[in-house]
Amino acid sequence: MAFDKKLLEILACPACKGKLTYLPKEAKLVCKFDRLVYPIKDNIPVLLESEAEQLGSEELASLLASQSAK
């Protein structure tokens, strides 16, 4: 069973309440505004700030560019 993309309509970043971007290959959700990456474990998004990975501007741009190129 894969992550249900319909959840993206109701999920929000816990830090800023902004929209999240789904990266299926990496199994992650990204908040572009806070540059936070939330993991998806066992098809369940882990939306805890303590579990999120902080990205630099270049890292975020690279990650999103590689995703849109697919």
N, C-alpha and C positions, 0 to 999 in steps of 0.2 A: 504494500500500500504506500503510495506517495503522499507527499504533503499536499493538502487541499488548497489550491490557489484561490478558491472563493473566500478563504479566511482573510486574505489580504484586504478585502473590502472593509473588514471590521477591526483588524489588528492595527495598532499604532505603536510608535516608539514610546516606551515608558518614560523616557527622559523629557521629550519635548512634545509628545502627542502627535508627531508628524507621520507622514506616510512612509511605509517601508517598501523596499525593493527586494524582490525574491531572486536569489541566485541559485538555481536548481542544481547546477553541477557541483557547487561548493556546499550545498545544503545550508545556506545562511540567509538571513534577512539583514538588509542594510538600511540604516538611517543616514541619508546624505547630509542632513543638516548638522547632526551631532558627530558625524563620521564614526558611528558605532556599528559594529557587526555582531549580530546575535546568532548563535548557533541553532540549528534544528537537529535535535537528537531523537531518534526513533520516531521520526515524522511529527514531532511535537516541538513547536518553537519555544525556546527558552528565553523569555523576555525579562530577564533580570539584568540590571545594570552591572551587577557584580560579575556576571558571566560574559558580558559583552567585551569585544576587543576594540580598542581605540585605534583608528587609522590616521595616518598623516594625509595631507591633501593629495600628494602624489600617489600614495598607495590606493586611496579611494578612487581616484581618476583611472588608474590602471586597472583596478578590479572591475569597475563599471564599463570601461572601454572593451575589455576582453569579453565581457558578457554580451554587450550589444553587437560585437563582431560576429557572434554565432548565429 
